[in-house]
Amino acid sequence: MSEKKSKVTVFTILRSALSGLVGIQNKENLESDFESGRFWHFFIAGAIVTALFMGVVWFAVSTMLAQS
């Protein structure tokens, strides 16, 4: 039984980080990430996605408070 190893690209790493952020990562993708990817790639992508999310929330709250 030969199983095709999926190639990890920047797009798949970002997709996995975004899926993990909102909690919709499925088990097959999670296992594929652990088997074919490197920890630091996913760690850095997760940190960037988290920082961007926090920046958007901070900007939205700052804008709302400035208008009131």
ABEGO torsion letter per residue (X at the ends): XBBBBBBBBAAAAAAAAAAAAAGABBAAAAAAAAAABBAAAAAAAAAAAAAAAAAAAAAAAAAAAAAX
